[in-house]
């Protein structure tokens, strides 16, 4: 299994949109069949090094992750969020069972 974690920091003028972004991302679960699990959480401890929210997704394999990244629903939502972000960090790793 593959887990992809993305931490995002939005422009100050877009902070009010974070709840909308969370809902849009969670809505991808019903639209993208290869997405096995999704979690989205807002940061509750602001600070100089803090990001505003985190997206954690799980896939059966790298091919499914690629399919998710290329899916039109993900491209649409991701484009909206990217336009509002000033920074993002990502980690993709294998989940050992």
C-alpha positions as a printed Julia matrix, in Angstrom:
97×3 Matrix{Float64}:
   0.0    0.0     0.0
   1.06   3.58   -0.66
   0.35   6.59    1.54
   0.63  10.14    0.28
   0.75  13.01    2.77
   0.47  16.65    1.7
   0.76  19.6     4.08
  -0.47  22.95    2.8
  -0.19  26.58    3.82
  -2.7   28.99    2.26
  -2.4   32.67    1.52
  -3.61  34.78    4.43
  -6.54  36.08    2.39
  -7.63  32.47    1.73
  -7.65  31.23    5.35
 -11.44  31.49    5.38
 -11.59  28.95    2.54
  -9.86  26.11    4.4
 -13.15  24.52    5.56
 -14.35  24.52    1.94
 -11.09  22.91    0.8
 -11.44  20.21    3.45
 -14.96  19.37    2.24
 -13.93  19.36   -1.43
 -11.05  16.98   -0.71
 -13.19  14.65    1.38
 -15.72  14.6    -1.47
 -13.11  12.99   -3.73
 -13.63   9.65   -1.93
 -16.98   9.14   -3.65
 -15.62  10.19   -7.06
 -12.31   8.34   -7.34
 -12.57   4.57   -6.91
  -8.82   3.92   -6.51
  -8.73   6.19   -3.43
  -8.86   3.7    -0.56
  -8.71   6.11    2.35
  -8.64   9.88    2.8
  -8.22  12.11    5.83
  -8.05  15.9     5.85
  -7.35  17.85    9.04
  -7.05  21.54    9.85
  -4.13  22.58   12.01
  -5.15  23.42   15.57
  -1.8   24.86   16.66
  -0.73  27.84   14.56
   2.87  28.91   14.59
   5.74  30.19   12.5
   6.55  26.75   11.06
   2.95  25.5    10.97
   1.0   24.51    7.88
  -2.76  25.16    7.68
  -4.05  21.68    6.82
  -2.94  18.18    5.93
  -4.23  15.68    3.39
  -3.49  11.97    3.87
  -4.48   9.48    1.19
  -3.92   5.73    0.83
  -3.77   3.64   -2.35
  -3.26  -0.02   -3.16
  -0.2    0.73   -5.33
   1.73   3.41   -7.24
  -0.49   2.95  -10.3
  -3.58   3.85   -8.25
  -1.81   6.93   -6.86
  -0.99   7.98  -10.42
  -4.62   7.44  -11.43
  -5.79   9.59   -8.53
  -3.37  12.39   -9.38
  -4.56  12.39  -13.0
  -8.29  12.0   -12.26
 -10.29  15.02  -13.49
 -11.96  15.5   -10.08
  -8.57  15.64   -8.35
  -7.13  17.94  -11.01
 -10.09  20.33  -10.57
 -10.01  20.44   -6.76
  -6.21  20.47   -6.68
  -6.09  23.43   -9.06
  -8.41  25.45   -6.83
  -6.37  24.66   -3.74
  -2.99  25.26   -5.44
  -4.17  28.73   -6.46
  -4.83  29.53   -2.78
  -1.58  28.07   -1.41
   1.78  29.67   -0.79
   3.53  26.48    0.25
   3.12  22.72    0.26
   5.19  19.74    1.36
   4.63  16.13    0.46
   5.76  12.69    1.58
   4.87   9.47   -0.24
   5.79   6.19    1.41
   5.09   2.5     1.36
   2.85   1.19    4.13
   4.32  -2.03    5.48
   1.82  -4.53    6.81
